[in-house]
């Protein structure tokens, strides 16, 4: 009687999977960026402290 067309369904599933992967990638990139910024600030503070220490020692 009725034939079901699955071509559109498979395309929609692929689009949902790709969209989900993009969301996961964006969350991971945000997390890595946050870690990088925190590390950069820590190194900046450490270098400033050591520079001031060496200048005061001289």
N, C-alpha and C positions, 0 to 999 in steps of 0.2 A: 504494500500500500504506500506507505510514506518512507522515503529514504532520508536518512539523516546525513547532513553534510558535516564532516569533521575537519575540513580544511581550515575553516575560520577558527575553530577551537584550538587547533595546534598552534596557529599563529598567535592567538591571544595568550596561550600558555608560555610561548617563547618570549613574548613581550613582557609578561609578568616576571618571568625568571630573570631576564636582563635588567628590568627595573629594580628588582630586589638586589641583584648583585651591585648595581650602581649605588644604591642606598648604603649597602654594607661598605663598599669602597670609600664612600664619602665619610662615613663615620670613622673608619680606620685612619683615613688621611687627616681628619680633624684631631684625632687622638695623637697621632705622630707629630703633628704640628705643635700641639700643646706641649708634648714632651720636649721637642726641640727648643721651643721658646723658653721653657723652664731651665733647661740645661744651659742655654746661651746666657740667660740672666745670672745663673750661678757662676759660670766662668767669668763673666764680666765683673761681678762682685769680687771674686777671688783675685783676679788680675789687678783690680784697683787697690785692694788691700795690700797685696804684695808689693806693688809699685810704691805706695805710700810708705810701707815699712822700709823698703830699701832707700827711699829718698831721706827718710828720717834717720836712718843708720849712717848715711854719709854725712 
